[in-house]
Amino acid sequence: MEIPFKKIELEDKPLIDRYLEKKTHRSCELIFANVYLWSRFFPTDFAVVEDALVFRSYREDDGMSITFPAGEPENIKKALDVMFAYFKEQEKEIQMHLVQEPEFELLEQWYPGRFVIEYDRDSADYVYETEKLTTLAGKKLHGKRNHINNFKRTYPNWSYERITEENQEDCFSMAMKWRKEHVCPHGDDDCDEEKRDEMCVTLNALRLREELGLVGGLIRVDGEVVAFTIGEPLNPDTFVVHIEKAFADIQGAYPMINQQFVEHEVQGFQYVNREEDTGAEGLRKAKLSYRPVFLVNKGLVREKKEED
């Protein structure tokens, strides 16, 4: 069986977007910019199967895995049947990653008792109400308001700008300083590989901001960029923030760029998805401190075995 999987290229954006728009979800990964930018580090390709979109990845430990198809329900079912036959032909175990709860419910409806799902808490996205991230109202967010007020007092010559061609180079310069401090503090021969990949994605997101349909914002202090962030609409009611960088020695820079970006660029969306915490303890604590309204759970689906 020949399935026309191909590498994801920038020119594939209109085609891929057309299918992903049919996917009613709030997951941060299955959006063109994220898939395209990270496919250089986690090999991923795609195919249109029975008029439904399927991404295929090769997981380091588990081998081949696909995403739940994007398309009309009747086409999704047809695509799954084809892909399950493809797994069998390849003599590989059926696996699907980034599967959300409503999608697993469909699998149970179409293939009763055939599959199990293992949810991964580290990959769950944090989703917040836009209004609360804007106003930071209420006792539970009192500390965030304090951080921002302290920032404004400490740095009275601060300003917010949307990222454009005119100020993009300033963000590149700030990112390279951040890289030197956090990614390769002892030189290029001693880099944190994971953070290095993340920085490559950040720089490419800046470089391809317009082509990818991304929106960015920055904070200056005394004319110098000290923080920036980049995101995009995920669906009609949710905006996703992909990237956020700030200098740690500028106290309050992270809460400030978070609040200012939402206030200036995200109004009109009910929710903000600020992606997952990857299991990092400090990041989890920080994301929980903003009081998410819910988490988007995602899991790995495989066929049931006798021991399940």
ChimeraX commands (.cxc) that place a marker at each C-alpha (Angstrom):
marker #1 position 0.00,0.00,0.00 radius 0.5
marker #1 position 1.47,3.33,-1.06 radius 0.5
marker #1 position 0.46,6.40,0.96 radius 0.5
marker #1 position 1.87,9.70,-0.39 radius 0.5
marker #1 position 3.48,11.06,2.79 radius 0.5
marker #1 position 5.63,14.12,2.19 radius 0.5
marker #1 position 7.85,16.51,4.13 radius 0.5
marker #1 position 6.07,19.60,5.46 radius 0.5
marker #1 position 7.04,22.71,3.49 radius 0.5
marker #1 position 5.96,26.33,3.83 radius 0.5
marker #1 position 3.93,26.13,0.63 radius 0.5
marker #1 position 1.79,23.36,2.21 radius 0.5
marker #1 position 0.29,25.83,4.71 radius 0.5
marker #1 position -2.98,26.57,2.81 radius 0.5
marker #1 position -3.70,22.86,2.29 radius 0.5
marker #1 position -2.88,21.85,5.85 radius 0.5
marker #1 position -4.79,24.82,7.32 radius 0.5
marker #1 position -7.87,23.85,5.31 radius 0.5
marker #1 position -8.01,20.47,7.04 radius 0.5
marker #1 position -6.95,21.65,10.50 radius 0.5
marker #1 position -9.80,24.18,10.48 radius 0.5
marker #1 position -12.16,21.19,10.61 radius 0.5
marker #1 position -10.52,19.97,13.80 radius 0.5
marker #1 position -12.48,21.30,16.79 radius 0.5
marker #1 position -9.73,21.39,19.40 radius 0.5
marker #1 position -7.64,23.68,21.56 radius 0.5
marker #1 position -4.39,21.69,21.39 radius 0.5
marker #1 position -1.31,23.82,20.71 radius 0.5
marker #1 position 0.62,21.27,18.62 radius 0.5
marker #1 position -1.70,20.66,15.69 radius 0.5
marker #1 position -1.42,24.07,14.12 radius 0.5
marker #1 position 0.71,24.68,11.04 radius 0.5
marker #1 position 3.38,26.94,12.57 radius 0.5
marker #1 position 4.15,24.51,15.39 radius 0.5
marker #1 position 4.16,21.43,13.16 radius 0.5
marker #1 position 6.31,23.09,10.52 radius 0.5
marker #1 position 8.86,24.68,12.88 radius 0.5
marker #1 position 9.32,21.59,15.07 radius 0.5
marker #1 position 9.32,19.07,12.20 radius 0.5
marker #1 position 12.99,19.99,11.66 radius 0.5
marker #1 position 13.79,18.49,15.07 radius 0.5
marker #1 position 11.10,15.80,15.41 radius 0.5
marker #1 position 10.74,14.22,11.95 radius 0.5
marker #1 position 7.12,14.59,10.87 radius 0.5
marker #1 position 5.48,14.28,7.47 radius 0.5
marker #1 position 1.88,14.35,6.27 radius 0.5
marker #1 position -0.56,12.87,3.76 radius 0.5
marker #1 position -4.15,13.40,2.72 radius 0.5
marker #1 position -5.87,10.02,3.11 radius 0.5
marker #1 position -9.53,9.62,2.09 radius 0.5
marker #1 position -9.87,13.43,2.15 radius 0.5
marker #1 position -8.56,13.66,5.73 radius 0.5
marker #1 position -5.21,14.97,6.92 radius 0.5
marker #1 position -2.80,12.66,8.77 radius 0.5
marker #1 position 0.56,13.57,10.31 radius 0.5
marker #1 position 3.10,10.77,10.77 radius 0.5
marker #1 position 6.01,10.81,13.20 radius 0.5
marker #1 position 8.70,8.35,14.19 radius 0.5
marker #1 position 8.86,8.25,17.97 radius 0.5
marker #1 position 12.30,7.49,19.37 radius 0.5
marker #1 position 11.16,4.68,21.67 radius 0.5
marker #1 position 7.97,3.43,20.06 radius 0.5
marker #1 position 8.38,3.66,16.30 radius 0.5
marker #1 position 5.79,4.99,13.85 radius 0.5
marker #1 position 2.82,6.98,15.17 radius 0.5
marker #1 position 0.10,9.08,13.54 radius 0.5
marker #1 position -2.22,11.85,14.65 radius 0.5
marker #1 position -5.98,11.47,14.74 radius 0.5
marker #1 position -7.06,12.54,11.22 radius 0.5
marker #1 position -8.50,16.00,10.53 radius 0.5
marker #1 position -11.52,16.22,8.24 radius 0.5
marker #1 position -15.22,15.45,8.08 radius 0.5
marker #1 position -16.29,12.60,10.40 radius 0.5
marker #1 position -17.12,10.17,7.60 radius 0.5
marker #1 position -13.72,10.80,5.99 radius 0.5
marker #1 position -11.92,10.45,9.33 radius 0.5
marker #1 position -13.36,6.95,9.76 radius 0.5
marker #1 position -12.31,5.97,6.22 radius 0.5
marker #1 position -8.81,7.39,6.78 radius 0.5
marker #1 position -8.43,5.45,10.03 radius 0.5
marker #1 position -9.40,2.19,8.31 radius 0.5
marker #1 position -6.77,2.83,5.62 radius 0.5
marker #1 position -4.10,3.75,8.17 radius 0.5
marker #1 position -4.81,0.72,10.35 radius 0.5
marker #1 position -4.34,-1.48,7.28 radius 0.5
marker #1 position -1.10,0.41,6.56 radius 0.5
marker #1 position 0.22,-0.30,10.07 radius 0.5
marker #1 position -0.59,-3.98,9.60 radius 0.5
marker #1 position 1.13,-4.08,6.22 radius 0.5
marker #1 position 4.20,-2.43,7.75 radius 0.5
marker #1 position 4.07,-4.98,10.60 radius 0.5
marker #1 position 3.93,-2.18,13.16 radius 0.5
marker #1 position 1.77,-1.67,16.22 radius 0.5
marker #1 position -1.01,0.90,15.73 radius 0.5
marker #1 position -0.17,4.09,17.58 radius 0.5
marker #1 position -1.68,7.56,17.61 radius 0.5
marker #1 position -0.27,10.54,19.51 radius 0.5
marker #1 position -1.77,13.87,20.66 radius 0.5
marker #1 position -5.20,12.25,20.83 radius 0.5
marker #1 position -7.74,14.33,22.79 radius 0.5
marker #1 position -10.65,13.06,24.83 radius 0.5
marker #1 position -13.41,13.73,22.24 radius 0.5
marker #1 position -11.32,11.92,19.62 radius 0.5
marker #1 position -10.86,8.89,21.84 radius 0.5
marker #1 position -14.62,8.84,22.38 radius 0.5
marker #1 position -15.02,8.57,18.60 radius 0.5
marker #1 position -12.53,5.70,18.52 radius 0.5
marker #1 position -14.57,3.91,21.19 radius 0.5
marker #1 position -17.74,4.54,19.18 radius 0.5
marker #1 position -16.26,3.25,15.92 radius 0.5
marker #1 position -14.00,0.49,17.31 radius 0.5
marker #1 position -15.53,-0.54,20.67 radius 0.5
marker #1 position -12.98,-1.87,23.14 radius 0.5
marker #1 position -10.17,-2.05,20.61 radius 0.5
marker #1 position -7.93,0.76,21.93 radius 0.5
marker #1 position -6.59,2.22,25.17 radius 0.5
marker #1 position -5.29,5.74,25.77 radius 0.5
marker #1 position -2.52,6.84,28.13 radius 0.5
marker #1 position -2.81,10.53,28.97 radius 0.5
marker #1 position 0.42,12.44,29.57 radius 0.5
marker #1 position 0.04,15.17,32.21 radius 0.5
marker #1 position 3.32,16.78,31.10 radius 0.5
marker #1 position 1.86,17.49,27.64 radius 0.5
marker #1 position -1.47,18.95,28.84 radius 0.5
marker #1 position -2.06,22.52,27.60 radius 0.5
marker #1 position -3.02,25.28,30.02 radius 0.5
marker #1 position -6.02,27.33,28.86 radius 0.5
marker #1 position -7.00,30.64,30.50 radius 0.5
marker #1 position -9.81,33.14,30.17 radius 0.5
marker #1 position -8.61,36.14,28.17 radius 0.5
marker #1 position -10.43,38.59,30.43 radius 0.5
marker #1 position -8.66,37.29,33.55 radius 0.5
marker #1 position -5.21,37.43,31.91 radius 0.5
marker #1 position -5.99,41.01,30.87 radius 0.5
marker #1 position -7.32,42.40,34.16 radius 0.5
marker #1 position -5.66,39.98,36.62 radius 0.5
marker #1 position -8.63,40.75,38.84 radius 0.5
marker #1 position -9.37,38.91,42.06 radius 0.5
marker #1 position -7.54,37.81,45.17 radius 0.5
marker #1 position -5.92,34.76,43.56 radius 0.5
marker #1 position -4.09,36.92,40.98 radius 0.5
marker #1 position -3.13,39.66,43.43 radius 0.5
marker #1 position 0.54,38.64,43.26 radius 0.5
marker #1 position 0.60,39.04,39.47 radius 0.5
marker #1 position -0.79,42.56,39.75 radius 0.5
marker #1 position 1.92,43.35,42.28 radius 0.5
marker #1 position 4.66,42.13,39.93 radius 0.5
marker #1 position 3.35,44.37,37.16 radius 0.5
marker #1 position 2.95,47.40,39.42 radius 0.5
marker #1 position 6.50,46.92,40.73 radius 0.5
marker #1 position 7.76,46.65,37.14 radius 0.5
marker #1 position 6.09,49.93,36.19 radius 0.5
marker #1 position 7.54,51.69,39.24 radius 0.5
marker #1 position 11.03,50.28,38.74 radius 0.5
marker #1 position 11.11,50.88,34.98 radius 0.5
marker #1 position 9.02,54.00,34.28 radius 0.5
marker #1 position 10.50,54.27,30.76 radius 0.5
marker #1 position 8.89,51.06,29.53 radius 0.5
marker #1 position 6.79,50.64,26.39 radius 0.5
marker #1 position 4.89,47.96,24.47 radius 0.5
marker #1 position 5.06,47.46,20.69 radius 0.5
marker #1 position 3.68,44.94,18.22 radius 0.5
marker #1 position 6.50,43.13,16.42 radius 0.5
marker #1 position 6.94,44.44,12.86 radius 0.5
marker #1 position 9.64,44.44,10.19 radius 0.5
marker #1 position 10.94,47.66,11.73 radius 0.5
marker #1 position 11.62,46.24,15.22 radius 0.5
marker #1 position 12.12,42.54,14.41 radius 0.5
marker #1 position 15.92,42.81,14.43 radius 0.5
marker #1 position 15.77,44.16,17.98 radius 0.5
marker #1 position 14.00,40.93,18.99 radius 0.5
marker #1 position 16.70,38.87,17.23 radius 0.5
marker #1 position 19.36,40.73,19.22 radius 0.5
marker #1 position 17.51,40.19,22.49 radius 0.5
marker #1 position 17.04,36.47,21.65 radius 0.5
marker #1 position 20.76,36.02,21.02 radius 0.5
marker #1 position 21.58,37.61,24.38 radius 0.5
marker #1 position 19.02,35.30,26.03 radius 0.5
marker #1 position 20.61,32.35,24.21 radius 0.5
marker #1 position 24.05,33.24,25.55 radius 0.5
marker #1 position 22.73,33.44,29.12 radius 0.5
marker #1 position 20.42,30.39,29.15 radius 0.5
marker #1 position 21.36,28.02,26.30 radius 0.5
marker #1 position 25.15,28.20,25.91 radius 0.5
marker #1 position 26.44,30.01,29.02 radius 0.5
marker #1 position 29.90,28.41,28.67 radius 0.5
marker #1 position 30.22,28.70,24.90 radius 0.5
marker #1 position 28.83,26.91,21.84 radius 0.5
marker #1 position 30.54,23.64,22.79 radius 0.5
marker #1 position 28.46,23.38,25.99 radius 0.5
marker #1 position 24.84,24.03,24.97 radius 0.5
marker #1 position 21.62,22.67,26.45 radius 0.5
marker #1 position 20.40,20.70,23.42 radius 0.5
marker #1 position 16.70,21.02,24.21 radius 0.5
marker #1 position 16.95,24.77,24.79 radius 0.5
marker #1 position 19.10,25.11,21.68 radius 0.5
marker #1 position 16.36,23.51,19.56 radius 0.5
marker #1 position 13.78,25.75,21.20 radius 0.5
marker #1 position 15.87,28.81,20.40 radius 0.5
marker #1 position 16.18,27.73,16.75 radius 0.5
marker #1 position 12.40,27.49,16.61 radius 0.5
marker #1 position 12.13,30.94,18.22 radius 0.5
marker #1 position 14.48,32.54,15.70 radius 0.5
marker #1 position 12.73,30.86,12.76 radius 0.5
marker #1 position 9.34,31.97,14.10 radius 0.5
marker #1 position 10.63,35.56,14.13 radius 0.5
marker #1 position 12.13,35.21,10.67 radius 0.5
marker #1 position 8.99,33.66,9.15 radius 0.5
marker #1 position 6.50,35.58,11.26 radius 0.5
marker #1 position 4.45,36.95,8.36 radius 0.5
marker #1 position 4.58,33.78,6.23 radius 0.5
marker #1 position 3.35,31.71,9.19 radius 0.5
marker #1 position 0.63,34.19,10.17 radius 0.5
marker #1 position 2.14,34.82,13.61 radius 0.5
marker #1 position 1.55,37.84,15.84 radius 0.5
marker #1 position 4.21,39.17,18.20 radius 0.5
marker #1 position 4.66,41.79,20.89 radius 0.5
marker #1 position 7.63,43.20,22.78 radius 0.5
marker #1 position 8.46,45.23,25.88 radius 0.5
marker #1 position 11.21,47.86,25.92 radius 0.5
marker #1 position 12.91,49.39,28.93 radius 0.5
marker #1 position 14.89,52.56,28.20 radius 0.5
marker #1 position 14.66,51.70,24.51 radius 0.5
marker #1 position 16.05,48.15,24.82 radius 0.5
marker #1 position 13.93,45.02,24.21 radius 0.5
marker #1 position 13.70,43.02,27.45 radius 0.5
marker #1 position 10.87,40.62,26.54 radius 0.5
marker #1 position 8.91,39.42,23.54 radius 0.5
marker #1 position 6.23,36.88,22.76 radius 0.5
marker #1 position 4.73,35.27,19.66 radius 0.5
marker #1 position 1.41,33.50,19.04 radius 0.5
marker #1 position -1.52,33.08,16.67 radius 0.5
marker #1 position -5.23,32.29,16.54 radius 0.5
marker #1 position -5.87,28.59,17.16 radius 0.5
marker #1 position -9.59,28.62,16.37 radius 0.5
marker #1 position -12.37,31.25,16.48 radius 0.5
marker #1 position -12.43,31.40,20.30 radius 0.5
marker #1 position -8.84,30.54,21.30 radius 0.5
marker #1 position -5.46,32.22,20.78 radius 0.5
marker #1 position -2.28,30.22,21.40 radius 0.5
marker #1 position 0.97,31.70,22.75 radius 0.5
marker #1 position 3.88,29.71,21.31 radius 0.5
marker #1 position 6.93,31.64,22.50 radius 0.5
marker #1 position 7.72,33.92,25.43 radius 0.5
marker #1 position 11.21,35.17,26.28 radius 0.5
marker #1 position 12.29,37.74,28.90 radius 0.5
marker #1 position 15.44,38.64,30.77 radius 0.5
marker #1 position 15.35,37.07,34.23 radius 0.5
marker #1 position 17.18,40.00,35.83 radius 0.5
marker #1 position 14.40,42.40,34.78 radius 0.5
marker #1 position 11.98,41.64,37.60 radius 0.5
marker #1 position 8.39,41.45,36.40 radius 0.5
marker #1 position 9.30,41.24,32.69 radius 0.5
marker #1 position 7.54,37.90,32.21 radius 0.5
marker #1 position 4.23,38.92,33.86 radius 0.5
marker #1 position 4.42,42.24,32.01 radius 0.5
marker #1 position 4.80,40.80,28.49 radius 0.5
marker #1 position 2.14,38.20,29.29 radius 0.5
marker #1 position -0.43,40.81,30.35 radius 0.5
marker #1 position 0.43,43.47,27.76 radius 0.5
marker #1 position 0.38,41.03,24.83 radius 0.5
marker #1 position -3.05,39.72,25.81 radius 0.5
marker #1 position -4.36,43.25,26.35 radius 0.5
marker #1 position -3.16,44.53,22.96 radius 0.5
marker #1 position -3.34,41.51,20.63 radius 0.5
marker #1 position -5.74,38.89,22.00 radius 0.5
marker #1 position -8.96,40.75,22.71 radius 0.5
marker #1 position -11.85,39.16,20.84 radius 0.5
marker #1 position -10.79,35.63,21.81 radius 0.5
marker #1 position -12.43,33.98,24.82 radius 0.5
marker #1 position -9.46,31.81,25.73 radius 0.5
marker #1 position -5.66,31.83,25.65 radius 0.5
marker #1 position -3.74,28.55,25.34 radius 0.5
marker #1 position -0.29,28.94,26.88 radius 0.5
marker #1 position 0.89,25.44,25.94 radius 0.5
marker #1 position 2.23,22.69,28.20 radius 0.5
marker #1 position 4.78,22.62,31.03 radius 0.5
marker #1 position 6.76,19.57,29.71 radius 0.5
marker #1 position 6.94,18.33,33.32 radius 0.5
marker #1 position 9.30,21.12,34.44 radius 0.5
marker #1 position 8.47,21.82,38.08 radius 0.5
marker #1 position 9.10,25.57,37.96 radius 0.5
marker #1 position 7.17,26.02,34.74 radius 0.5
marker #1 position 4.23,24.01,36.08 radius 0.5
marker #1 position 4.11,26.14,39.21 radius 0.5
marker #1 position 4.19,29.32,37.12 radius 0.5
marker #1 position 1.43,28.17,34.76 radius 0.5
marker #1 position -0.81,27.00,37.61 radius 0.5
marker #1 position -0.32,30.34,39.38 radius 0.5
marker #1 position -2.27,32.05,36.59 radius 0.5
marker #1 position -5.29,29.84,37.41 radius 0.5
marker #1 position -6.13,28.02,34.16 radius 0.5
marker #1 position -9.82,27.51,33.49 radius 0.5
marker #1 position -9.12,24.02,32.14 radius 0.5
marker #1 position -6.37,21.77,30.74 radius 0.5
marker #1 position -6.36,20.19,27.28 radius 0.5
marker #1 position -5.42,16.55,27.87 radius 0.5
marker #1 position -3.66,14.59,25.15 radius 0.5
marker #1 position -2.59,10.98,25.09 radius 0.5
marker #1 position -1.04,8.08,23.24 radius 0.5
marker #1 position -3.47,5.54,21.79 radius 0.5
marker #1 position -2.55,1.92,21.12 radius 0.5
marker #1 position -4.39,-1.35,20.61 radius 0.5
marker #1 position -5.38,-3.26,23.71 radius 0.5
marker #1 position -3.27,-6.22,24.73 radius 0.5
marker #1 position -4.26,-9.22,26.83 radius 0.5
marker #1 position -2.76,-7.66,29.97 radius 0.5
marker #1 position -4.83,-4.43,29.60 radius 0.5
marker link #1:1,2 radius 0.2
marker link #1:2,3 radius 0.2
marker link #1:3,4 radius 0.2
marker link #1:4,5 radius 0.2
marker link #1:5,6 radius 0.2
marker link #1:6,7 radius 0.2
marker link #1:7,8 radius 0.2
marker link #1:8,9 radius 0.2
marker link #1:9,10 radius 0.2
marker link #1:10,11 radius 0.2
marker link #1:11,12 radius 0.2
marker link #1:12,13 radius 0.2
marker link #1:13,14 radius 0.2
marker link #1:14,15 radius 0.2
marker link #1:15,16 radius 0.2
marker link #1:16,17 radius 0.2
marker link #1:17,18 radius 0.2
marker link #1:18,19 radius 0.2
marker link #1:19,20 radius 0.2
marker link #1:20,21 radius 0.2
marker link #1:21,22 radius 0.2
marker link #1:22,23 radius 0.2
marker link #1:23,24 radius 0.2
marker link #1:24,25 radius 0.2
marker link #1:25,26 radius 0.2
marker link #1:26,27 radius 0.2
marker link #1:27,28 radius 0.2
marker link #1:28,29 radius 0.2
marker link #1:29,30 radius 0.2
marker link #1:30,31 radius 0.2
marker link #1:31,32 radius 0.2
marker link #1:32,33 radius 0.2
marker link #1:33,34 radius 0.2
marker link #1:34,35 radius 0.2
marker link #1:35,36 radius 0.2
marker link #1:36,37 radius 0.2
marker link #1:37,38 radius 0.2
marker link #1:38,39 radius 0.2
marker link #1:39,40 radius 0.2
marker link #1:40,41 radius 0.2
marker link #1:41,42 radius 0.2
marker link #1:42,43 radius 0.2
marker link #1:43,44 radius 0.2
marker link #1:44,45 radius 0.2
marker link #1:45,46 radius 0.2
marker link #1:46,47 radius 0.2
marker link #1:47,48 radius 0.2
marker link #1:48,49 radius 0.2
marker link #1:49,50 radius 0.2
marker link #1:50,51 radius 0.2
marker link #1:51,52 radius 0.2
marker link #1:52,53 radius 0.2
marker link #1:53,54 radius 0.2
marker link #1:54,55 radius 0.2
marker link #1:55,56 radius 0.2
marker link #1:56,57 radius 0.2
marker link #1:57,58 radius 0.2
marker link #1:58,59 radius 0.2
marker link #1:59,60 radius 0.2
marker link #1:60,61 radius 0.2
marker link #1:61,62 radius 0.2
marker link #1:62,63 radius 0.2
marker link #1:63,64 radius 0.2
marker link #1:64,65 radius 0.2
marker link #1:65,66 radius 0.2
marker link #1:66,67 radius 0.2
marker link #1:67,68 radius 0.2
marker link #1:68,69 radius 0.2
marker link #1:69,70 radius 0.2
marker link #1:70,71 radius 0.2
marker link #1:71,72 radius 0.2
marker link #1:72,73 radius 0.2
marker link #1:73,74 radius 0.2
marker link #1:74,75 radius 0.2
marker link #1:75,76 radius 0.2
marker link #1:76,77 radius 0.2
marker link #1:77,78 radius 0.2
marker link #1:78,79 radius 0.2
marker link #1:79,80 radius 0.2
marker link #1:80,81 radius 0.2
marker link #1:81,82 radius 0.2
marker link #1:82,83 radius 0.2
marker link #1:83,84 radius 0.2
marker link #1:84,85 radius 0.2
marker link #1:85,86 radius 0.2
marker link #1:86,87 radius 0.2
marker link #1:87,88 radius 0.2
marker link #1:88,89 radius 0.2
marker link #1:89,90 radius 0.2
marker link #1:90,91 radius 0.2
marker link #1:91,92 radius 0.2
marker link #1:92,93 radius 0.2
marker link #1:93,94 radius 0.2
marker link #1:94,95 radius 0.2
marker link #1:95,96 radius 0.2
marker link #1:96,97 radius 0.2
marker link #1:97,98 radius 0.2
marker link #1:98,99 radius 0.2
marker link #1:99,100 radius 0.2
marker link #1:100,101 radius 0.2
marker link #1:101,102 radius 0.2
marker link #1:102,103 radius 0.2
marker link #1:103,104 radius 0.2
marker link #1:104,105 radius 0.2
marker link #1:105,106 radius 0.2
marker link #1:106,107 radius 0.2
marker link #1:107,108 radius 0.2
marker link #1:108,109 radius 0.2
marker link #1:109,110 radius 0.2
marker link #1:110,111 radius 0.2
marker link #1:111,112 radius 0.2
marker link #1:112,113 radius 0.2
marker link #1:113,114 radius 0.2
marker link #1:114,115 radius 0.2
marker link #1:115,116 radius 0.2
marker link #1:116,117 radius 0.2
marker link #1:117,118 radius 0.2
marker link #1:118,119 radius 0.2
marker link #1:119,120 radius 0.2
marker link #1:120,121 radius 0.2
marker link #1:121,122 radius 0.2
marker link #1:122,123 radius 0.2
marker link #1:123,124 radius 0.2
marker link #1:124,125 radius 0.2
marker link #1:125,126 radius 0.2
marker link #1:126,127 radius 0.2
marker link #1:127,128 radius 0.2
marker link #1:128,129 radius 0.2
marker link #1:129,130 radius 0.2
marker link #1:130,131 radius 0.2
marker link #1:131,132 radius 0.2
marker link #1:132,133 radius 0.2
marker link #1:133,134 radius 0.2
marker link #1:134,135 radius 0.2
marker link #1:135,136 radius 0.2
marker link #1:136,137 radius 0.2
marker link #1:137,138 radius 0.2
marker link #1:138,139 radius 0.2
marker link #1:139,140 radius 0.2
marker link #1:140,141 radius 0.2
marker link #1:141,142 radius 0.2
marker link #1:142,143 radius 0.2
marker link #1:143,144 radius 0.2
marker link #1:144,145 radius 0.2
marker link #1:145,146 radius 0.2
marker link #1:146,147 radius 0.2
marker link #1:147,148 radius 0.2
marker link #1:148,149 radius 0.2
marker link #1:149,150 radius 0.2
marker link #1:150,151 radius 0.2
marker link #1:151,152 radius 0.2
marker link #1:152,153 radius 0.2
marker link #1:153,154 radius 0.2
marker link #1:154,155 radius 0.2
marker link #1:155,156 radius 0.2
marker link #1:156,157 radius 0.2
marker link #1:157,158 radius 0.2
marker link #1:158,159 radius 0.2
marker link #1:159,160 radius 0.2
marker link #1:160,161 radius 0.2
marker link #1:161,162 radius 0.2
marker link #1:162,163 radius 0.2
marker link #1:163,164 radius 0.2
marker link #1:164,165 radius 0.2
marker link #1:165,166 radius 0.2
marker link #1:166,167 radius 0.2
marker link #1:167,168 radius 0.2
marker link #1:168,169 radius 0.2
marker link #1:169,170 radius 0.2
marker link #1:170,171 radius 0.2
marker link #1:171,172 radius 0.2
marker link #1:172,173 radius 0.2
marker link #1:173,174 radius 0.2
marker link #1:174,175 radius 0.2
marker link #1:175,176 radius 0.2
marker link #1:176,177 radius 0.2
marker link #1:177,178 radius 0.2
marker link #1:178,179 radius 0.2
marker link #1:179,180 radius 0.2
marker link #1:180,181 radius 0.2
marker link #1:181,182 radius 0.2
marker link #1:182,183 radius 0.2
marker link #1:183,184 radius 0.2
marker link #1:184,185 radius 0.2
marker link #1:185,186 radius 0.2
marker link #1:186,187 radius 0.2
marker link #1:187,188 radius 0.2
marker link #1:188,189 radius 0.2
marker link #1:189,190 radius 0.2
marker link #1:190,191 radius 0.2
marker link #1:191,192 radius 0.2
marker link #1:192,193 radius 0.2
marker link #1:193,194 radius 0.2
marker link #1:194,195 radius 0.2
marker link #1:195,196 radius 0.2
marker link #1:196,197 radius 0.2
marker link #1:197,198 radius 0.2
marker link #1:198,199 radius 0.2
marker link #1:199,200 radius 0.2
marker link #1:200,201 radius 0.2
marker link #1:201,202 radius 0.2
marker link #1:202,203 radius 0.2
marker link #1:203,204 radius 0.2
marker link #1:204,205 radius 0.2
marker link #1:205,206 radius 0.2
marker link #1:206,207 radius 0.2
marker link #1:207,208 radius 0.2
marker link #1:208,209 radius 0.2
marker link #1:209,210 radius 0.2
marker link #1:210,211 radius 0.2
marker link #1:211,212 radius 0.2
marker link #1:212,213 radius 0.2
marker link #1:213,214 radius 0.2
marker link #1:214,215 radius 0.2
marker link #1:215,216 radius 0.2
marker link #1:216,217 radius 0.2
marker link #1:217,218 radius 0.2
marker link #1:218,219 radius 0.2
marker link #1:219,220 radius 0.2
marker link #1:220,221 radius 0.2
marker link #1:221,222 radius 0.2
marker link #1:222,223 radius 0.2
marker link #1:223,224 radius 0.2
marker link #1:224,225 radius 0.2
marker link #1:225,226 radius 0.2
marker link #1:226,227 radius 0.2
marker link #1:227,228 radius 0.2
marker link #1:228,229 radius 0.2
marker link #1:229,230 radius 0.2
marker link #1:230,231 radius 0.2
marker link #1:231,232 radius 0.2
marker link #1:232,233 radius 0.2
marker link #1:233,234 radius 0.2
marker link #1:234,235 radius 0.2
marker link #1:235,236 radius 0.2
marker link #1:236,237 radius 0.2
marker link #1:237,238 radius 0.2
marker link #1:238,239 radius 0.2
marker link #1:239,240 radius 0.2
marker link #1:240,241 radius 0.2
marker link #1:241,242 radius 0.2
marker link #1:242,243 radius 0.2
marker link #1:243,244 radius 0.2
marker link #1:244,245 radius 0.2
marker link #1:245,246 radius 0.2
marker link #1:246,247 radius 0.2
marker link #1:247,248 radius 0.2
marker link #1:248,249 radius 0.2
marker link #1:249,250 radius 0.2
marker link #1:250,251 radius 0.2
marker link #1:251,252 radius 0.2
marker link #1:252,253 radius 0.2
marker link #1:253,254 radius 0.2
marker link #1:254,255 radius 0.2
marker link #1:255,256 radius 0.2
marker link #1:256,257 radius 0.2
marker link #1:257,258 radius 0.2
marker link #1:258,259 radius 0.2
marker link #1:259,260 radius 0.2
marker link #1:260,261 radius 0.2
marker link #1:261,262 radius 0.2
marker link #1:262,263 radius 0.2
marker link #1:263,264 radius 0.2
marker link #1:264,265 radius 0.2
marker link #1:265,266 radius 0.2
marker link #1:266,267 radius 0.2
marker link #1:267,268 radius 0.2
marker link #1:268,269 radius 0.2
marker link #1:269,270 radius 0.2
marker link #1:270,271 radius 0.2
marker link #1:271,272 radius 0.2
marker link #1:272,273 radius 0.2
marker link #1:273,274 radius 0.2
marker link #1:274,275 radius 0.2
marker link #1:275,276 radius 0.2
marker link #1:276,277 radius 0.2
marker link #1:277,278 radius 0.2
marker link #1:278,279 radius 0.2
marker link #1:279,280 radius 0.2
marker link #1:280,281 radius 0.2
marker link #1:281,282 radius 0.2
marker link #1:282,283 radius 0.2
marker link #1:283,284 radius 0.2
marker link #1:284,285 radius 0.2
marker link #1:285,286 radius 0.2
marker link #1:286,287 radius 0.2
marker link #1:287,288 radius 0.2
marker link #1:288,289 radius 0.2
marker link #1:289,290 radius 0.2
marker link #1:290,291 radius 0.2
marker link #1:291,292 radius 0.2
marker link #1:292,293 radius 0.2
marker link #1:293,294 radius 0.2
marker link #1:294,295 radius 0.2
marker link #1:295,296 radius 0.2
marker link #1:296,297 radius 0.2
marker link #1:297,298 radius 0.2
marker link #1:298,299 radius 0.2
marker link #1:299,300 radius 0.2
marker link #1:300,301 radius 0.2
marker link #1:301,302 radius 0.2
marker link #1:302,303 radius 0.2
marker link #1:303,304 radius 0.2
marker link #1:304,305 radius 0.2
marker link #1:305,306 radius 0.2
marker link #1:306,307 radius 0.2
marker link #1:307,308 radius 0.2
view
